[in-house]
């Protein structure tokens, strides 16, 4: 792509080109030319970036039409079925099209057989072939075929949640109503796939069979994922009122707390809701689920120490239901990385990773949260190279949430001091988070970029980003304020007042430490060293190091002490 465009490209553009073309040179060329012509690809400050979605390329469609011109109607229907349903288990594919049709499609390199741990599957030979094939389907033929595909899927001996999602969508598109359990299972899979619009449609379809607490919780989560917090809160209040038993009450309370924390930034209110729910619960598993979210909420408002006190009692209870274990591990490992108390953190993250894999239908964001906690833990342990490798693996896999992963990768550049790449990663993260931000990290991304811009001497840009943080209610907690306040100190230093900047840095560090964000507070204190006044940072950093706030904090303290002694 860089050769054709004659210049550097952003990671987002490279990932999208690979996703659509799988490296096919002709398709890459045609897609790039189409993107330039439509202004979907633009030169943004010296790097080619993706401004809008790459639409269907007419040139690619023409190439595909030539390749499919010799197929008869049965073969075209077979190709369409694979394109709509891929990856298709081979046994299912044989129910969708006769063997001779599948063999012809394979011989003509229109489909390919792949071996997976679950067994052989069929795919279109290329993503753009699938896209161009389905795009040309007449509407009535599409409706009839999707309804048939749904029935074939639902007649299978076992229906996975992904199949339920696809079958539910196809039935809705053909004007039919999915069975209640299929709609519920499909809504969970849609949330896991970060498709809130489809999750909402399927949850509403499930509720059309009669009101249910699970359907209401799924609908509330779908509204939240789409950024419609007031609707989410209203639906989840209804779910609380209809809860029958501790597990249903806990599920509604937790979903409501997540909306309050991640969508509107009211962690104080979330704490009150969770405390109220915990008082009403008798079941240990349900209470642990609520308490683990309480750990997260109190940490955000500035009391990670409470998480350290109650966390091990919850996170290491292996006899609890697995969803409660997973949430507890997520909260505990975040608490550990923020406070620098890293004993057993990697062991807990390993367990959390295994739990997240098993519970992806129930807690679709957990794998991303565990993965990002692991990155933060690597940084807190001084393992910045390992953190970078982990982040790149996740982004290249195309699985999970690109915005938060880019944000955490950008945060890593603060640890390594790479301002140029940090600014670029932040900008890419902000673009992704503007589209979808279920974890509510956009204010932090703005704050970190403000710090990078200040470090680069771009005071006006930094101040405008800081204003975005201040206006966003999710930006009030310590976790966002520390970046904005550090940026302000760097602006003062750039204005020729290094001693006042060092005083501001120490004040920012003290506020972060008071909010139990010990590792981030240490970096704020260390800014005083970089401003040429290490003596102001020695005592607070030494105190943090003596408290055992992790290897990275120890290194920062050692550097401040050495610089204060004149050994820079």
C-alpha positions as CSV (number, residue, x, y, z in Angstrom):
1,X,0.0,0.0,0.0
2,X,2.8,2.4,0.9
3,X,4.4,1.8,-2.5
4,X,1.2,2.5,-4.5
5,X,0.4,5.6,-2.4
6,X,4.0,6.7,-2.4
7,X,4.1,7.5,1.3
8,X,3.6,6.1,4.9
9,X,0.2,4.7,5.9
10,X,-1.5,4.5,9.2
11,X,-2.0,1.2,11.0
12,X,-5.8,1.5,10.7
13,X,-5.5,1.8,6.9
14,X,-3.1,-1.2,6.6
15,X,-5.3,-3.4,8.8
16,X,-8.4,-2.5,6.7
17,X,-6.6,-3.2,3.4
18,X,-5.4,-6.5,4.7
19,X,-8.8,-7.5,6.0
20,X,-10.4,-6.8,2.6
21,X,-7.8,-8.1,0.3
22,X,-5.7,-10.7,2.2
23,X,-2.7,-9.4,0.4
24,X,-3.9,-10.0,-3.2
25,X,-1.8,-7.4,-5.2
26,X,-4.5,-6.7,-7.9
27,X,-7.3,-6.2,-5.3
28,X,-5.0,-4.0,-3.2
29,X,-4.3,-1.8,-6.2
30,X,-7.9,-1.5,-7.3
31,X,-9.1,-0.9,-3.8
32,X,-6.6,1.9,-3.2
33,X,-7.4,3.6,-6.5
34,X,-11.1,3.5,-5.6
35,X,-10.4,4.8,-2.1
36,X,-8.4,7.7,-3.5
37,X,-11.0,8.6,-6.1
38,X,-13.8,8.5,-3.5
39,X,-11.7,10.4,-0.9
40,X,-12.1,7.5,1.6
41,X,-8.2,7.5,1.7
42,X,-6.6,10.9,2.4
43,X,-3.2,12.3,3.2
44,X,-3.4,13.3,6.9
45,X,-0.4,15.2,8.1
46,X,2.1,13.2,6.0
47,X,0.5,9.8,6.4
48,X,-2.2,8.2,4.3
49,X,-5.2,7.4,6.5
50,X,-8.8,6.1,6.3
51,X,-11.2,8.9,6.4
52,X,-14.4,6.9,5.7
53,X,-15.3,3.3,5.0
54,X,-14.0,1.8,1.8
55,X,-17.0,1.2,-0.3
56,X,-17.4,-1.6,-2.8
57,X,-14.9,-1.2,-5.7
58,X,-16.6,-1.3,-9.1
59,X,-13.3,-2.5,-10.6
60,X,-13.1,-5.4,-8.2
61,X,-16.8,-6.2,-8.8
62,X,-16.1,-6.3,-12.6
63,X,-13.2,-8.7,-12.0
64,X,-15.3,-11.0,-9.9
65,X,-18.1,-10.9,-12.4
66,X,-15.8,-12.2,-15.1
67,X,-14.7,-15.0,-12.8
68,X,-18.2,-16.1,-12.0
69,X,-19.6,-15.6,-15.6
70,X,-19.4,-19.4,-16.3
71,X,-21.3,-20.6,-13.2
72,X,-24.8,-22.0,-13.6
73,X,-27.6,-20.9,-11.3
74,X,-27.1,-23.9,-8.9
75,X,-23.4,-23.1,-8.7
76,X,-24.1,-19.4,-8.1
77,X,-26.5,-20.3,-5.3
78,X,-23.9,-22.5,-3.8
79,X,-21.3,-19.7,-3.9
80,X,-23.8,-17.2,-2.4
81,X,-24.7,-19.6,0.4
82,X,-21.0,-20.0,1.3
83,X,-20.4,-16.2,1.0
84,X,-23.4,-15.5,3.3
85,X,-22.6,-18.2,5.9
86,X,-18.8,-18.5,5.9
87,X,-17.0,-20.0,7.6
88,X,-19.3,-23.0,6.8
89,X,-18.6,-26.3,8.5
90,X,-18.2,-28.8,5.7
91,X,-21.2,-31.0,6.8
92,X,-23.4,-28.0,6.9
93,X,-22.2,-26.9,3.5
94,X,-23.3,-30.3,2.1
95,X,-26.8,-29.5,3.3
96,X,-26.7,-26.1,1.5
97,X,-25.5,-27.3,-1.9
98,X,-24.9,-30.7,-3.6
99,X,-21.4,-32.3,-3.5
100,X,-20.9,-31.7,-7.3
101,X,-21.6,-28.0,-6.9
102,X,-19.1,-27.6,-4.1
103,X,-16.5,-29.6,-6.0
104,X,-17.0,-27.4,-9.1
105,X,-16.7,-24.2,-7.0
106,X,-13.5,-25.5,-5.4
107,X,-12.0,-26.6,-8.8
108,X,-12.7,-23.1,-10.1
109,X,-11.1,-21.6,-7.0
110,X,-14.2,-19.8,-5.9
111,X,-14.2,-21.5,-2.5
112,X,-11.5,-23.1,-0.4
113,X,-11.5,-25.8,2.2
114,X,-9.7,-25.0,5.5
115,X,-8.8,-27.2,8.5
116,X,-9.8,-25.8,11.9
117,X,-9.7,-27.3,15.4
118,X,-13.5,-27.7,15.1
119,X,-13.2,-29.5,11.8
120,X,-13.1,-28.7,8.1
121,X,-14.8,-25.5,6.9
122,X,-15.5,-23.8,3.6
123,X,-14.8,-20.2,2.8
124,X,-15.0,-18.0,-0.3
125,X,-11.6,-18.0,-1.9
126,X,-11.3,-14.3,-1.1
127,X,-13.3,-11.8,1.0
128,X,-13.9,-9.5,-2.0
129,X,-15.3,-12.4,-4.0
130,X,-17.8,-13.0,-1.2
131,X,-18.7,-9.3,-0.9
132,X,-19.1,-8.8,-4.7
133,X,-21.2,-12.0,-5.0
134,X,-23.7,-11.1,-2.3
135,X,-23.9,-7.5,-3.4
136,X,-25.4,-8.5,-6.8
137,X,-28.1,-10.8,-5.4
138,X,-31.7,-9.7,-6.2
139,X,-33.6,-8.7,-3.1
140,X,-36.2,-11.4,-3.3
141,X,-33.6,-14.1,-3.9
142,X,-31.6,-12.8,-0.9
143,X,-34.7,-12.9,1.3
144,X,-35.6,-16.5,0.2
145,X,-32.0,-17.7,0.6
146,X,-31.4,-16.2,4.0
147,X,-34.6,-17.7,5.3
148,X,-33.6,-21.1,4.0
149,X,-30.1,-20.8,5.4
150,X,-31.6,-19.9,8.8
151,X,-33.8,-23.0,8.8
152,X,-30.9,-25.2,7.8
153,X,-28.8,-23.8,10.7
154,X,-31.5,-24.1,13.2
155,X,-32.1,-27.8,12.2
156,X,-28.5,-28.6,13.2
157,X,-28.0,-31.0,16.2
158,X,-26.4,-28.1,18.1
159,X,-26.7,-24.4,17.4
160,X,-23.8,-22.2,18.5
161,X,-24.4,-18.6,19.6
162,X,-22.8,-17.3,16.4
163,X,-25.1,-19.5,14.3
164,X,-28.0,-18.2,16.4
165,X,-27.0,-14.7,15.7
166,X,-26.8,-15.3,12.0
167,X,-30.0,-17.3,11.8
168,X,-31.8,-14.7,13.9
169,X,-30.6,-11.9,11.6
170,X,-31.6,-13.9,8.5
171,X,-35.1,-14.6,9.8
172,X,-35.6,-10.9,10.7
173,X,-34.4,-9.8,7.3
174,X,-36.8,-12.2,5.6
175,X,-39.7,-10.9,7.8
176,X,-39.9,-13.8,10.2
177,X,-39.6,-13.8,14.0
178,X,-36.8,-15.9,15.5
179,X,-37.6,-18.4,18.3
180,X,-37.1,-16.7,21.7
181,X,-34.0,-18.7,22.8
182,X,-32.4,-18.2,19.4
183,X,-33.0,-14.5,19.7
184,X,-31.5,-14.3,23.2
185,X,-28.5,-16.4,22.2
186,X,-28.0,-14.3,19.1
187,X,-28.2,-11.1,21.0
188,X,-25.4,-12.2,23.4
189,X,-23.3,-13.1,20.3
190,X,-24.0,-9.8,18.7
191,X,-22.8,-7.9,21.8
192,X,-19.7,-10.1,21.8
193,X,-19.2,-9.2,18.2
194,X,-19.6,-5.5,19.0
195,X,-22.7,-5.1,16.9
196,X,-25.1,-3.2,19.2
197,X,-27.7,-2.5,16.5
198,X,-28.1,-6.3,15.8
199,X,-28.1,-7.1,19.5
200,X,-30.9,-4.6,20.0
201,X,-33.0,-6.1,17.2
202,X,-32.6,-9.6,18.5
203,X,-33.3,-8.6,22.1
204,X,-36.4,-6.8,21.0
205,X,-37.4,-9.9,19.0
206,X,-36.9,-12.1,22.1
207,X,-39.1,-9.7,24.2
208,X,-41.8,-9.9,21.5
209,X,-42.5,-13.4,22.8
210,X,-43.1,-12.0,26.3
211,X,-41.2,-9.9,28.7
212,X,-38.2,-11.5,30.4
213,X,-35.5,-10.2,32.7
214,X,-32.7,-11.6,30.5
215,X,-34.1,-10.0,27.4
216,X,-34.3,-6.6,29.2
217,X,-30.7,-6.9,30.4
218,X,-29.5,-7.7,26.9
219,X,-31.6,-4.8,25.5
220,X,-30.1,-2.5,28.1
221,X,-26.6,-3.5,27.2
222,X,-27.3,-3.1,23.5
223,X,-28.5,0.5,24.1
224,X,-25.4,1.2,26.3
225,X,-23.1,-0.2,23.6
226,X,-24.7,2.1,21.1
227,X,-24.1,5.1,23.4
228,X,-27.8,5.5,24.3
229,X,-27.3,5.7,28.1
230,X,-30.7,7.1,29.1
231,X,-32.6,4.3,27.3
232,X,-30.2,1.8,28.7
233,X,-30.8,3.0,32.3
234,X,-34.6,3.0,31.8
235,X,-34.6,-0.6,30.5
236,X,-32.2,-1.8,33.2
237,X,-34.3,-0.2,35.9
238,X,-37.2,-2.3,34.6
239,X,-35.0,-5.4,34.6
240,X,-34.2,-4.8,38.3
241,X,-37.9,-4.5,39.2
242,X,-38.6,-7.8,37.3
243,X,-35.6,-9.7,38.8
244,X,-36.6,-13.0,40.3
245,X,-33.8,-14.2,42.6
246,X,-30.3,-13.1,43.4
247,X,-28.6,-13.9,40.1
248,X,-31.1,-11.8,38.1
249,X,-30.8,-8.9,40.5
250,X,-27.0,-9.0,40.4
251,X,-27.1,-9.2,36.6
252,X,-29.3,-6.1,36.3
253,X,-27.3,-4.2,39.0
254,X,-24.0,-4.9,37.3
255,X,-25.3,-3.9,33.9
256,X,-26.6,-0.6,35.3
257,X,-23.4,0.1,37.1
258,X,-21.4,-0.4,33.9
259,X,-23.6,2.1,32.1
260,X,-23.1,4.6,34.9
261,X,-19.3,4.1,34.9
262,X,-18.5,3.7,31.2
263,X,-21.2,5.7,29.5
264,X,-21.9,8.7,31.7
265,X,-18.9,8.7,34.0
266,X,-20.8,8.7,37.3
267,X,-18.8,6.2,39.3
268,X,-20.1,7.6,42.6
269,X,-23.7,6.7,41.6
270,X,-22.5,3.3,40.5
271,X,-21.0,2.7,43.9
272,X,-24.3,3.5,45.6
273,X,-26.2,1.2,43.2
274,X,-23.8,-1.7,43.8
275,X,-23.8,-1.2,47.6
276,X,-27.6,-1.2,47.6
277,X,-27.7,-4.4,45.5
278,X,-25.0,-6.1,47.6
279,X,-27.1,-5.5,50.8
280,X,-30.0,-7.4,49.3
281,X,-28.1,-10.4,48.1
282,X,-27.7,-13.7,50.0
283,X,-26.2,-15.9,47.3
284,X,-22.3,-15.9,47.5
285,X,-21.8,-16.0,43.8
286,X,-24.2,-13.1,43.1
287,X,-22.7,-11.0,45.9
288,X,-19.1,-11.7,44.6
289,X,-20.2,-10.5,41.1
290,X,-21.5,-7.3,42.6
291,X,-18.5,-6.8,44.9
292,X,-16.1,-7.2,42.1
293,X,-17.7,-4.4,40.2
294,X,-17.7,-2.4,43.4
295,X,-14.0,-2.8,43.5
296,X,-13.7,-1.3,40.0
297,X,-16.0,1.6,40.8
298,X,-14.3,2.6,44.0
299,X,-11.0,2.4,42.3
300,X,-12.1,4.8,39.6
301,X,-13.3,7.4,42.1
302,X,-10.0,7.1,44.0
303,X,-9.9,4.2,46.4
304,X,-7.9,1.3,44.8
305,X,-6.7,0.6,48.3
306,X,-10.2,-0.7,49.2
307,X,-9.8,-3.1,46.2
308,X,-6.5,-4.3,47.7
309,X,-8.2,-5.0,51.0
310,X,-11.2,-7.0,49.7
311,X,-9.8,-8.1,46.3
312,X,-7.9,-11.3,47.3
313,X,-10.9,-12.6,49.2
314,X,-13.0,-12.3,46.1
315,X,-10.5,-12.9,43.2
316,X,-9.0,-16.1,44.6
317,X,-12.3,-17.8,45.6
318,X,-12.2,-20.7,43.1
319,X,-15.5,-22.1,44.4
320,X,-17.5,-19.1,43.1
321,X,-19.4,-19.3,39.8
322,X,-17.1,-18.6,36.9
323,X,-18.7,-15.2,35.8
324,X,-18.1,-13.9,39.4
325,X,-14.5,-15.2,39.3
326,X,-13.8,-13.5,36.0
327,X,-15.2,-10.1,37.0
328,X,-13.2,-10.4,40.3
329,X,-10.0,-11.1,38.4
330,X,-10.5,-8.2,36.1
331,X,-11.1,-5.8,39.0
332,X,-8.2,-7.2,41.1
333,X,-5.6,-7.1,38.3
334,X,-6.5,-3.5,37.4
335,X,-6.2,-2.6,41.0
336,X,-2.8,-4.2,41.2
337,X,-1.5,-2.4,38.1
338,X,-2.7,1.0,39.3
339,X,-1.2,0.5,42.8
340,X,2.0,-1.3,41.8
341,X,1.2,-4.3,44.1
342,X,2.1,-6.9,41.6
343,X,2.3,-10.2,43.6
344,X,0.4,-13.0,41.7
345,X,-0.8,-10.5,39.1
346,X,0.4,-12.6,36.1
347,X,-1.0,-15.8,37.6
348,X,-4.4,-14.1,38.1
349,X,-4.2,-12.7,34.5
350,X,-3.6,-16.2,33.2
351,X,-6.7,-17.5,35.0
352,X,-8.7,-14.5,33.8
353,X,-7.6,-15.1,30.2
354,X,-8.8,-18.7,30.4
355,X,-12.1,-17.7,32.0
356,X,-12.7,-14.9,29.4
357,X,-12.3,-17.5,26.6
358,X,-14.9,-19.8,28.2
359,X,-17.3,-17.0,29.0
360,X,-17.2,-14.8,25.8
361,X,-20.9,-15.1,25.3
362,X,-21.7,-13.9,28.8
363,X,-19.0,-11.2,29.2
364,X,-17.9,-10.2,25.6
365,X,-15.6,-7.4,26.7
366,X,-13.7,-9.4,29.3
367,X,-11.0,-10.7,27.0
368,X,-10.1,-7.1,26.0
369,X,-10.1,-5.9,29.6
370,X,-7.9,-8.8,30.8
371,X,-5.6,-8.2,27.8
372,X,-5.2,-4.5,28.5
373,X,-4.7,-5.2,32.2
374,X,-1.9,-7.5,31.2
375,X,-0.3,-4.8,29.1
376,X,-0.5,-2.4,32.1
377,X,1.0,-5.0,34.3
378,X,3.9,-5.6,31.9
379,X,4.6,-1.8,32.0
380,X,4.4,-1.6,35.8
381,X,6.9,-4.5,35.9
382,X,9.2,-2.6,33.5
383,X,8.6,-5.1,30.7
384,X,7.8,-2.5,28.0
385,X,9.0,-4.7,25.1
386,X,6.7,-7.5,26.1
387,X,3.8,-5.1,26.4
388,X,4.4,-3.8,22.9
389,X,4.6,-7.3,21.5
390,X,1.3,-8.2,23.1
391,X,-0.4,-5.1,21.8
392,X,0.8,-5.7,18.3
393,X,-0.4,-9.3,18.4
394,X,-3.9,-8.2,19.4
395,X,-4.2,-5.5,16.8
396,X,-2.9,-7.7,14.0
397,X,-5.3,-10.5,15.0
398,X,-8.3,-8.2,14.1
399,X,-10.1,-9.6,17.2
400,X,-11.4,-7.4,19.9
401,X,-11.7,-3.6,20.3
402,X,-9.1,-1.7,18.2
403,X,-9.8,1.7,20.0
404,X,-8.9,0.7,23.5
405,X,-6.0,-1.4,22.4
406,X,-4.6,1.5,20.4
407,X,-5.1,3.7,23.5
408,X,-3.2,1.3,25.7
409,X,-0.4,1.0,23.1
410,X,-0.2,4.8,23.0
411,X,0.0,4.8,26.8
412,X,3.0,2.5,26.5
413,X,4.8,5.2,24.4
414,X,4.7,7.4,27.5
415,X,6.8,4.8,29.3
416,X,9.2,4.5,26.4
417,X,9.4,8.2,25.6
418,X,8.3,7.9,21.9
419,X,6.3,11.1,21.5
420,X,6.0,11.0,17.7
421,X,4.5,7.5,17.5
422,X,2.5,8.1,20.7
423,X,0.7,11.1,19.1
424,X,-0.1,9.0,16.0
425,X,-1.4,6.0,18.0
426,X,-3.5,8.4,20.1
427,X,-5.0,10.0,17.0
428,X,-5.9,6.5,15.6
429,X,-7.4,5.5,18.9
430,X,-9.5,8.6,19.1
431,X,-10.9,7.9,15.6
432,X,-11.8,4.4,16.6
433,X,-13.3,5.5,19.9
434,X,-15.4,8.1,18.3
435,X,-17.2,5.2,16.5
436,X,-17.4,2.7,19.4
437,X,-16.2,3.2,23.0
438,X,-17.9,0.7,25.3
439,X,-15.2,1.0,28.0
440,X,-15.5,4.8,28.1
441,X,-11.8,5.5,27.5
442,X,-12.1,8.3,25.0
443,X,-11.4,11.0,27.7
444,X,-8.2,9.2,28.7
445,X,-7.1,9.0,25.0
446,X,-7.7,12.8,24.7
447,X,-5.8,13.4,27.9
448,X,-2.8,11.3,26.9
449,X,-2.7,12.9,23.5
450,X,-2.8,16.3,25.2
451,X,0.3,15.2,27.1
452,X,2.1,14.1,24.0
453,X,1.2,17.4,22.2
454,X,2.6,19.4,25.2
455,X,5.8,17.3,25.1
456,X,6.0,18.1,21.4
457,X,5.5,21.9,22.1
458,X,2.0,22.1,20.6
459,X,0.4,24.1,23.4
460,X,-2.8,25.1,21.7
461,X,-3.6,21.6,20.5
462,X,-2.9,20.3,24.0
463,X,-5.2,22.8,25.6
464,X,-8.0,22.1,23.2
465,X,-7.7,18.4,23.9
466,X,-7.7,19.1,27.7
467,X,-10.9,21.0,27.2
468,X,-12.5,18.0,25.6
469,X,-11.6,16.0,28.7
470,X,-13.0,18.6,31.1
471,X,-16.3,18.8,29.2
472,X,-16.7,15.0,29.2
473,X,-18.3,13.8,32.4
474,X,-16.3,10.6,32.1
475,X,-13.1,12.7,32.2
476,X,-13.4,13.9,35.8
477,X,-11.8,11.0,37.7
478,X,-8.1,10.8,38.6
479,X,-7.4,8.5,35.7
480,X,-8.1,11.3,33.1
481,X,-7.1,14.3,35.2
482,X,-3.5,13.1,35.7
483,X,-2.8,13.4,31.9
484,X,-4.3,16.8,31.6
485,X,-2.5,18.2,34.6
486,X,0.8,16.7,33.4
487,X,0.2,18.4,30.1
488,X,-0.3,21.7,31.8
489,X,3.0,21.3,33.6
490,X,4.8,20.6,30.3
491,X,3.2,23.7,28.8
492,X,4.5,25.8,31.7
493,X,8.0,24.3,31.2
494,X,7.9,25.1,27.5
495,X,7.0,28.6,28.4
496,X,10.3,29.0,30.2
497,X,9.3,28.4,33.8
498,X,10.8,25.0,34.6
499,X,10.7,25.4,38.4
500,X,7.0,26.3,38.4
501,X,6.5,23.3,36.1
502,X,8.3,21.0,38.5
503,X,6.0,22.3,41.3
504,X,2.9,21.5,39.2
505,X,4.3,18.1,38.4
506,X,4.7,17.2,42.1
507,X,1.2,18.6,42.8
508,X,-0.2,16.3,40.0
509,X,1.7,13.4,41.4
510,X,0.4,14.0,44.9
511,X,-3.2,14.1,43.6
512,X,-2.7,10.9,41.7
513,X,-1.3,9.2,44.7
514,X,-4.1,10.5,46.9
515,X,-6.4,8.9,44.4
516,X,-4.5,5.6,44.8
517,X,-3.1,5.8,41.2
518,X,0.4,5.2,42.5
519,X,2.2,4.2,39.3
520,X,0.8,7.1,37.3
521,X,1.5,9.4,40.2
522,X,5.1,8.3,40.1
523,X,5.4,9.3,36.5
524,X,3.9,12.7,37.3
525,X,6.5,13.2,40.0
526,X,9.3,12.1,37.6
527,X,8.3,15.0,35.3
528,X,10.1,17.3,37.8
529,X,13.3,15.4,37.0
530,X,12.8,16.0,33.3
531,X,12.2,19.7,34.0
532,X,15.6,19.9,35.7
533,X,14.5,19.9,39.3
534,X,15.0,16.3,40.5
535,X,15.3,17.3,44.1
536,X,11.6,18.0,44.2
537,X,10.8,14.5,43.1
538,X,13.3,12.5,45.2
539,X,11.3,12.2,48.5
540,X,7.9,11.3,47.0
541,X,9.4,8.8,44.6
542,X,11.6,7.3,47.3
543,X,8.5,6.9,49.5
544,X,6.6,5.1,46.7
545,X,9.5,2.8,46.0
546,X,9.8,1.9,49.7
547,X,6.1,1.0,49.8
548,X,6.9,-1.6,47.0
549,X,4.9,0.0,44.2
550,X,6.6,-2.1,41.5
551,X,9.9,-2.3,39.7
552,X,9.1,0.6,37.4
553,X,8.5,3.0,40.2
554,X,11.8,1.9,41.8
555,X,13.6,2.7,38.6
556,X,12.1,6.2,38.5
557,X,13.1,6.8,42.1
558,X,16.7,5.6,41.4
559,X,16.9,8.0,38.5
560,X,15.6,11.0,40.5
561,X,18.1,10.2,43.3
562,X,21.0,9.9,40.8
563,X,20.0,13.1,39.0
564,X,19.7,15.0,42.3
565,X,23.2,13.9,43.2
566,X,24.4,15.3,39.8
567,X,24.7,11.9,38.0
568,X,22.3,12.5,35.1
